[in-house]
Amino acid sequence: MSLQAILDAIRASGEAQIREMEARADLKVKEILANADVEARKAREEAFAKASAPAGAERARILHQAHLEGLHILGSAREETVRATLDQIRGRLAVTRTASSYPVVLRTLAEETLAEFDDSAAIGGQIELQADPRDQALLSRILSDLGLTLPVRYVLNCWGGLTARSEDGQIHVINTLEARLERATPNLRRFLAAEYEDENFQEESNLDAGEERLIV
């Protein structure tokens, strides 16, 4: 089950706590973007004003410096936006267990985990599971529905999910929500950064056009 599918299941549950957290995070992201845009625009406007008197190479130098300052401001805002969005995702995953969709999420994670072991490893209960004590009743039902009797140690403290290890220790699967997010974070960062770039492309083009008019 992909991270996006898990997030979609959480969102579909309609939990009030998740909606409230998402609204706060969205507001924070909008504030970050608004402040960054204002700072970038201010830096460029100040440079434009300074460039009105000098001519030639000096004017170009001032405008180029303003461009670099604007890129730095927007780059910092982009990183802050990505961080805030990842914090939002962490917050939503942290309360997954309280969502009505969690039984489906845990069952899917359990099936994916067990699929990593071949049939021979399952013979004689040679797979040991580890899970959070809060999932004991639910995981017991899931294993019963799957027709499996496996030893489970309830020693984890996690947002959700489970781990599994073969008896010989050669296969170890970590399929907790924290681990899924950690593995997905690099791709998420690239995706979010690209989304931010798209949102600011048109404004950046307009600012560059303003600089060109001043240079000529």
C-alpha positions as MATLAB code, in Angstrom:
seq = 'MSLQAILDAIRASGEAQIREMEARADLKVKEILANADVEARKAREEAFAKASAPAGAERARILHQAHLEGLHILGSAREETVRATLDQIRGRLAVTRTASSYPVVLRTLAEETLAEFDDSAAIGGQIELQADPRDQALLSRILSDLGLTLPVRYVLNCWGGLTARSEDGQIHVINTLEARLERATPNLRRFLAAEYEDENFQEESNLDAGEERLIV';
ca = [
       0.000    0.000    0.000;
       1.541    3.295   -1.085;
       1.976    6.246    1.269;
      -0.459    8.226   -0.868;
      -3.076    5.486   -0.549;
      -2.665    5.559    3.225;
      -3.056    9.337    3.276;
      -6.127    9.097    1.024;
      -7.679    6.561    3.379;
      -7.008    8.819    6.348;
      -8.476   11.831    4.567;
     -11.589    9.858    3.563;
     -12.303    8.973    7.170;
     -13.377   12.536    7.850;
     -11.828   12.700   11.295;
     -12.352   16.162   12.790;
      -8.888   16.153   14.353;
      -7.232   15.534   11.001;
      -9.265   18.243    9.258;
      -8.374   20.763   11.937;
      -4.662   19.899   11.758;
      -4.712   20.099    7.970;
      -6.395   23.498    8.049;
      -3.784   24.860   10.453;
      -0.947   23.497    8.345;
      -2.443   24.883    5.118;
      -2.781   28.306    6.730;
       0.853   28.183    7.859;
       2.021   27.289    4.353;
       0.025   30.165    2.857;
       1.527   32.579    5.389;
       5.041   31.375    4.554;
       4.461   31.851    0.832;
       2.863   35.258    1.295;
       5.701   36.520    3.483;
       8.332   35.186    1.100;
       6.690   36.840   -1.891;
       6.507   40.163   -0.053;
      10.171   39.966    0.998;
      11.336   39.035   -2.491;
       9.326   41.824   -4.074;
      10.596   44.340   -1.504;
      14.230   43.384   -2.152;
      13.809   43.850   -5.867;
      11.906   47.106   -5.570;
      14.655   48.525   -3.360;
      17.244   47.505   -5.909;
      15.224   49.029   -8.729;
      15.115   52.311   -6.828;
      18.886   52.252   -6.302;
      19.413   51.460   -9.961;
      17.533   54.511  -11.205;
      20.585   56.801  -10.822;
      23.623   54.689  -11.821;
      24.060   53.655  -15.416;
      25.491   50.844  -17.486;
      27.472   48.148  -15.711;
      26.686   49.445  -12.211;
      22.961   49.317  -12.869;
      23.257   45.780  -14.213;
      25.278   44.750  -11.168;
      22.675   46.125   -8.757;
      19.833   44.412  -10.585;
      21.730   41.128  -10.742;
      22.325   41.310   -6.994;
      18.626   41.964   -6.468;
      17.828   38.924   -8.580;
      20.121   36.742   -6.469;
      18.611   38.079   -3.242;
      15.136   37.341   -4.552;
      16.122   33.789   -5.480;
      17.603   33.285   -2.008;
      14.418   34.499   -0.319;
      12.208   32.310   -2.494;
      14.531   29.329   -2.017;
      14.340   29.688    1.756;
      10.571   29.980    1.559;
      10.398   26.881   -0.618;
      12.384   24.874    1.923;
      10.192   26.154    4.758;
       7.065   25.270    2.789;
       8.335   21.748    2.121;
       9.195   21.341    5.810;
       5.765   22.581    6.896;
       4.016   20.222    4.478;
       6.057   17.249    5.686;
       5.171   18.218    9.261;
       1.536   18.208    8.182;
       1.901   14.696    6.761;
       3.624   13.507    9.944;
       0.807   14.964   12.013;
      -1.818   13.163    9.964;
       0.023    9.849   10.089;
       0.541   10.203   13.840;
      -3.226   10.040   14.411;
      -3.926    7.291   11.861;
      -4.803    4.827   14.604;
      -7.773    7.007   15.625;
      -9.175    7.092   12.080;
     -12.037    4.821   11.063;
      -9.941    3.670    8.102;
      -7.158    2.255   10.298;
      -8.381   -1.375   10.287;
      -8.059   -1.362    6.490;
      -4.659    0.327    6.693;
      -3.286   -2.177    9.222;
      -4.653   -5.160    7.309;
      -3.006   -3.921    4.109;
       0.298   -3.344    5.893;
       0.106   -6.824    7.430;
      -0.597   -8.452    4.060;
       2.271   -6.547    2.438;
       4.614   -7.550    5.250;
       3.751  -11.239    5.072;
       4.062  -11.188    1.282;
       7.794  -10.556    1.724;
       8.186  -14.093    3.074;
       7.943  -17.174    0.894;
       5.669  -20.047    1.841;
       8.494  -22.077    3.335;
       9.216  -19.390    5.915;
       5.620  -19.511    7.124;
       5.646  -23.238    7.848;
       5.676  -23.993   11.545;
       5.226  -20.383   12.594;
       8.750  -19.391   11.620;
       7.815  -15.725   11.286;
       7.736  -13.508   14.363;
       5.753  -10.291   14.224;
       6.173   -7.188   16.342;
       3.443   -4.601   16.803;
       2.186   -1.871   19.088;
       0.177   -3.085   22.124;
      -2.631   -0.751   21.056;
      -3.083   -2.887   17.934;
      -3.292   -6.238   19.719;
      -7.026   -6.814   19.370;
      -7.154   -5.561   15.785;
      -4.081   -7.475   14.606;
      -5.345  -10.663   16.255;
      -8.572  -10.381   14.242;
      -6.656   -9.690   11.042;
      -4.413  -12.735   11.489;
      -7.447  -14.859   12.311;
      -9.207  -13.655    9.159;
      -6.104  -14.577    7.168;
      -6.074  -18.031    8.742;
      -2.671  -17.483   10.332;
      -1.325  -18.338   13.764;
       1.924  -16.476   14.255;
       3.817  -15.364   17.355;
       3.430  -11.631   17.942;
       5.436   -9.536   20.384;
       3.642   -6.307   21.239;
       6.712   -4.238   22.008;
       6.587   -1.429   19.438;
       5.604    2.171   20.070;
       4.631    3.503   16.664;
       1.927    5.365   14.727;
       0.771    2.103   13.197;
       1.911   -0.920   11.224;
       4.177   -3.778   12.212;
       7.512   -5.514   11.672;
       8.333   -9.135   10.894;
      11.444  -11.280   11.143;
      12.205  -14.777    9.934;
      13.385  -17.282   12.512;
      16.907  -17.308   11.067;
      16.996  -13.495   10.993;
      17.762  -13.361    7.268;
      14.523  -11.546    6.443;
      13.499   -8.489    8.437;
      10.615   -6.331    7.224;
       9.869   -2.964    8.836;
       6.464   -1.785    7.713;
       5.482    0.844   10.260;
       4.010    4.165    9.179;
       7.130    5.954   10.418;
       9.335    3.742    8.256;
       7.072    4.205    5.235;
       7.255    7.970    5.600;
      11.033    7.912    6.039;
      11.446    5.910    2.830;
       9.074    8.192    0.933;
      10.461   11.518    2.211;
      13.153   12.031   -0.487;
      10.581   11.648   -3.266;
       8.071   13.749   -1.360;
      10.604   16.560   -0.969;
      11.334   16.555   -4.700;
       7.637   16.523   -5.549;
       6.759   19.337   -3.142;
       9.700   21.460   -4.305;
       8.590   21.018   -7.921;
       5.035   22.014   -7.006;
       6.338   25.156   -5.317;
       8.463   26.018   -8.372;
       5.398   25.736  -10.619;
       3.399   28.071   -8.387;
       6.105   30.731   -8.460;
       7.213   30.421  -12.108;
       4.813   33.014  -13.481;
       5.576   35.559  -10.758;
       9.321   35.049  -11.238;
       8.913   35.646  -14.989;
       7.080   38.896  -14.343;
       9.806   40.107  -11.986;
      12.524   39.252  -14.513;
      10.663   41.189  -17.179;
      10.596   44.225  -14.893;
      14.344   44.009  -14.424;
      14.927   43.835  -18.165;
      12.902   46.987  -18.753;
      15.011   48.865  -16.212;
      18.286   47.635  -17.700;
      17.422   48.846  -21.178;
];
